[in-house]
Amino acid sequence: MKLEQVIKALKEYDGEPVKIMEVCGTHTKSIFQSGIRTIISPKIQLISGPGCPVCVTSPAYIDHLTDLSLKEKYCVLTFGDMMKVKGTKLSLTEAKAMGAQVKVLYSPLAAIAEAERNLDTQYVFAAVGFETTTPIYALLLDEIRKRKIKNLKLATSIKTILPALSFICENETSIDAFLSPGHVSVITGSKIYKGLASTYHKPFVVAGFEGEHILAAIYEIMSQLKGKRYEVRNLYSNAVTEEGNQKAERLINQYFEEANGIWRGIGMIEQSALKLKEEYKEYDAGSREEEIIEELPKGCRCADVILGRIQPVECPLFQKVCTPLHAVGPCMVSAEGACGIWYQNS
Ligand code: SF4
């Protein structure tokens, strides 16, 4: 079907209201940048999901990082997004202002050079993310072992997306369908959504990130719902296969194993984290993720945003008190956070 016909059909939709969750922040950003909300029927609601790793990182883990960064001869290495996220006491930015050693890196592999340059410093890499970044952490571990580096460890807060989607299907029944995360699906393959699609009767459609890809995915979802079909469709076949990237999965499985994970604002989701295997504990700087601290800043509704219960604009603090410069909650801090994306683009 031609793009104009797809747009016309989505614009003219006048049936029951439909709620589609786009799981990852990159899709949220593309939806804004391509103006999709303005060209489809208001009866098709697009709502953000839990696919921003920084937003769901537990306060206890941030506390662990800030504690480490303040220790003598320790340095925490991190991606920039993590700097402003608050723990229960401090963010890494605040710890740095107090004299802690914290460095922003653009690639985990750059940590190797840091560690080799300063042998007196114990480096800790803040390994945060989903399946997408985990193979890179596995490669980092390969390199650490190959070069026999003793002063570089990982503090992990790695989540897997399927248990979170399962949690949402079980608890958030108003969501009718999912735009599956493109990047995660490259690693996991589209097969992982099959069980949820059939158990919960929800279409799961994997899509690329261009506006036309997302429109095609929404159209596919609407067609499935109309025909009462609940299937997994992969519309991003130039990057995603059914089986996923098996080499990357092998790398992940070599170093990591499943464990219970704490999601900020949600709590514990069983088997939703990846932790370093016991045999690699010498490279493990811990995570403290097992400590449940549900607390979000007062008034912050990040949990409702992550679970698709509200849009960011429905949070009373949005744009008034909470802005990227003075972020109250993690969803405003991260480049992939729904609140930050809505703020920058609306
Ligand atoms: Fe939290 Fe700010 Fe988003 Fe409100 S606007 S949910 S306070 S991050």
Residues whose N, C-alpha, C, O or C-beta is under 5 A from the ligand:
A	BS01	SF4	G299 C300 R301 C302 P312 C315 L317 F318 C322 V328 G329 P330 C331 M332 C339
